[in-house]
């Protein structure tokens, strides 16, 4: 039986050098091998950092912020990484659950847009329970949905790199922020969203800018992640 996870969310400014090194160690060898120096710069970009630990072992983390974009309540995950062990999914769920809890406190009785960047379809596991997810297979984004893609790309500092028709942010080969969830056993949801990643250039480090809606009633009931 897996040990219980301890989840702590705090201001990014409270991150210590030891924690940054621990986070870099978790990401080492992954598709997004962020080093401590890169992670340190994220303290200036995001407000909150969430850690999920199994006893004293870091199993997942995320940089995020709760803000209004054009008046719309938004939960933005700028960067996240998780273990590849059996604790990957529990850590993902624990991190997202804590961020949703904070969303309720920040935006009571309101629907919240949840946005991030993915490089692999397994990342969509983070959107469990959300509604009106974009992009999704066989769905042509509306003008407003494409506009949301542009707003998010701008917030992620990549507005000029976005192909809004296909929701892809073209990379330049350098590491950038994204939601890195790539467990040894791919979640079932990965197969559903594979088509959204067919045009990505891995060497260029392209990402998909994606979002969905956490409905107020689901947030209030603590029903997320689904």
C-alpha positions as CSV (number, residue, x, y, z in Angstrom):
1,X,0.0,0.0,0.0
2,X,1.3,3.4,-1.0
3,X,2.1,5.9,1.8
4,X,0.0,9.0,2.1
5,X,1.2,12.1,0.3
6,X,1.9,15.3,2.1
7,X,1.0,18.3,-0.1
8,X,2.2,21.8,0.7
9,X,1.5,25.0,-1.3
10,X,3.4,28.2,-0.5
11,X,4.6,31.4,-2.1
12,X,7.3,30.9,-4.7
13,X,9.4,33.5,-2.9
14,X,9.7,31.1,0.1
15,X,11.5,28.4,-2.0
16,X,14.9,27.4,-0.7
17,X,18.0,26.4,-2.6
18,X,17.7,22.9,-1.2
19,X,14.1,22.6,-2.5
20,X,15.2,23.9,-6.0
21,X,17.9,21.2,-6.1
22,X,15.3,18.6,-5.0
23,X,13.0,19.7,-7.8
24,X,15.8,19.6,-10.3
25,X,16.7,16.1,-9.2
26,X,13.1,14.9,-9.9
27,X,13.2,16.4,-13.4
28,X,16.7,15.0,-14.3
29,X,16.5,12.6,-17.2
30,X,13.0,13.6,-18.2
31,X,11.9,15.2,-21.4
32,X,12.2,18.5,-19.5
33,X,15.4,18.3,-17.5
34,X,15.1,21.6,-15.7
35,X,18.1,22.6,-13.6
36,X,18.0,24.5,-10.4
37,X,19.0,27.8,-12.1
38,X,16.1,27.5,-14.5
39,X,13.7,26.7,-11.7
40,X,14.9,29.6,-9.7
41,X,13.8,32.0,-12.4
42,X,10.3,30.6,-12.2
43,X,10.0,32.2,-8.8
44,X,9.7,35.5,-10.6
45,X,7.1,34.3,-13.1
46,X,4.6,32.5,-10.8
47,X,3.0,33.0,-7.4
48,X,2.5,29.6,-5.9
49,X,4.6,26.4,-5.8
50,X,3.1,23.1,-4.7
51,X,5.1,20.1,-3.5
52,X,3.8,16.5,-3.1
53,X,5.9,14.3,-0.9
54,X,5.8,10.6,0.1
55,X,7.4,10.7,3.5
56,X,10.6,12.7,2.6
57,X,10.7,12.0,-1.1
58,X,9.5,14.6,-3.6
59,X,7.0,13.0,-6.0
60,X,5.6,16.0,-7.8
61,X,5.6,19.8,-8.0
62,X,4.0,22.7,-9.8
63,X,4.4,26.4,-10.3
64,X,1.1,28.1,-10.7
65,X,-0.9,31.3,-10.2
66,X,-4.5,32.3,-9.6
67,X,-5.4,35.4,-11.4
68,X,-8.0,37.0,-13.6
69,X,-7.4,37.2,-17.3
70,X,-9.7,39.8,-18.8
71,X,-11.9,39.4,-15.7
72,X,-12.1,35.6,-16.0
73,X,-10.9,33.5,-13.0
74,X,-8.0,31.5,-14.1
75,X,-5.7,28.8,-12.7
76,X,-2.5,28.7,-14.7
77,X,0.1,26.0,-14.3
78,X,3.3,27.3,-15.8
79,X,5.5,24.4,-15.0
80,X,5.0,21.0,-13.3
81,X,6.9,17.7,-13.0
82,X,6.1,14.3,-11.5
83,X,7.9,11.1,-10.6
84,X,7.8,8.2,-13.1
85,X,7.1,5.7,-10.3
86,X,3.8,4.2,-9.1
87,X,3.2,7.5,-7.2
88,X,3.0,9.5,-10.4
89,X,-0.8,9.6,-10.6
90,X,-1.4,10.0,-6.9
91,X,1.0,12.9,-6.9
92,X,-0.7,14.5,-9.9
93,X,-4.1,14.2,-8.3
94,X,-2.8,15.6,-4.9
95,X,-1.2,18.6,-6.5
96,X,-4.2,19.5,-8.6
97,X,-6.6,18.9,-5.7
98,X,-4.7,21.4,-3.6
99,X,-4.7,23.9,-6.5
100,X,-8.4,23.5,-6.9
101,X,-9.0,24.0,-3.2
102,X,-7.2,27.3,-3.5
103,X,-9.2,28.2,-6.6
104,X,-12.4,27.9,-4.5
105,X,-10.9,30.2,-1.9
106,X,-9.8,32.8,-4.5
107,X,-12.9,32.6,-6.7
108,X,-15.9,31.4,-4.7
109,X,-19.0,30.5,-6.8
110,X,-17.2,31.1,-10.1
111,X,-16.2,28.8,-13.0
112,X,-12.4,28.8,-13.3
113,X,-10.4,28.4,-16.5
114,X,-7.4,26.0,-16.1
115,X,-4.6,26.5,-18.6
116,X,-1.1,25.0,-19.2
117,X,1.2,23.6,-21.8
118,X,1.7,19.9,-22.7
119,X,4.3,18.2,-24.8
120,X,2.7,14.7,-24.5
121,X,-0.9,13.5,-24.4
122,X,-0.4,11.9,-21.0
123,X,-0.5,15.4,-19.6
124,X,-4.2,15.6,-20.2
125,X,-4.6,13.4,-17.1
126,X,-4.3,16.8,-15.3
127,X,-7.6,17.9,-16.9
128,X,-9.7,15.1,-15.4
129,X,-13.2,16.4,-14.6
130,X,-12.8,19.6,-16.6
131,X,-15.4,20.6,-19.2
132,X,-15.0,22.1,-22.7
133,X,-11.4,21.1,-23.0
134,X,-9.5,22.7,-25.9
135,X,-7.8,21.4,-28.0
136,X,-9.5,18.0,-28.3
137,X,-9.7,15.6,-31.2
138,X,-12.3,16.3,-33.9
139,X,-13.2,19.6,-32.4
140,X,-12.7,22.8,-34.4
141,X,-11.9,25.6,-32.0
142,X,-14.3,28.6,-32.1
143,X,-13.0,32.1,-32.5
144,X,-13.3,32.7,-28.8
145,X,-11.5,29.4,-28.0
146,X,-8.6,30.5,-30.3
147,X,-8.6,33.8,-28.6
148,X,-8.1,32.0,-25.3
149,X,-5.2,30.2,-26.7
150,X,-3.6,33.5,-27.7
151,X,-4.3,34.9,-24.2
152,X,-2.6,32.0,-22.6
153,X,0.3,32.0,-25.0
154,X,0.9,35.6,-24.1
155,X,0.8,34.9,-20.4
156,X,3.4,32.1,-21.0
157,X,5.6,34.6,-22.8
158,X,5.2,32.8,-26.2
159,X,2.5,34.9,-28.0
160,X,4.6,35.3,-31.2
161,X,5.3,31.5,-31.3
162,X,1.7,30.4,-31.3
163,X,-0.1,28.8,-34.2
164,X,-3.6,29.5,-32.8
165,X,-5.4,27.4,-35.4
166,X,-3.7,24.2,-34.1
167,X,-3.0,25.4,-30.6
168,X,0.7,24.7,-30.9
169,X,3.5,26.9,-29.5
170,X,6.6,26.5,-31.7
171,X,9.7,26.1,-29.6
172,X,13.2,27.3,-30.4
173,X,15.0,24.2,-29.1
174,X,15.5,25.7,-25.6
175,X,13.8,24.4,-22.5
176,X,10.6,26.1,-21.5
177,X,7.8,25.6,-19.0
178,X,5.3,22.9,-19.5
179,X,3.2,20.3,-17.6
180,X,5.5,17.2,-17.6
181,X,3.5,14.1,-16.6
182,X,4.9,11.0,-18.3
183,X,4.5,8.0,-16.1
184,X,5.9,4.6,-17.1
185,X,2.4,3.4,-17.8
186,X,0.6,5.9,-19.9
187,X,-2.9,6.9,-18.6
188,X,-5.9,5.8,-20.7
189,X,-6.6,9.5,-21.5
190,X,-3.4,9.7,-23.5
191,X,-4.8,7.7,-26.4
192,X,-7.8,10.0,-26.6
193,X,-5.6,13.1,-27.2
194,X,-2.8,11.7,-29.3
195,X,-4.1,13.4,-32.4
196,X,-3.5,16.8,-30.8
197,X,0.3,16.1,-30.8
198,X,0.8,14.8,-34.3
199,X,2.2,18.1,-35.6
200,X,4.6,18.7,-32.7
201,X,8.3,19.0,-33.5
202,X,10.1,17.3,-30.5
203,X,13.6,18.7,-31.4
204,X,12.2,22.2,-31.5
205,X,10.4,21.5,-28.2
206,X,7.0,22.5,-29.4
207,X,4.1,22.4,-26.9
208,X,0.3,22.4,-27.0
209,X,-1.4,25.2,-25.2
210,X,-4.5,23.7,-23.6
211,X,-7.3,24.7,-21.3
212,X,-10.5,23.5,-19.8
213,X,-13.1,24.7,-17.4
214,X,-13.5,23.8,-13.7
215,X,-17.1,24.4,-13.0
216,X,-18.1,26.2,-9.8
217,X,-20.3,23.4,-8.5
218,X,-17.6,20.8,-9.0
219,X,-15.0,23.0,-7.3
220,X,-17.3,23.7,-4.3
221,X,-18.1,20.0,-3.9
222,X,-14.4,19.0,-4.0
223,X,-15.2,16.8,-7.0
224,X,-12.0,17.6,-8.9
225,X,-9.9,15.9,-10.2
226,X,-12.4,13.6,-11.7
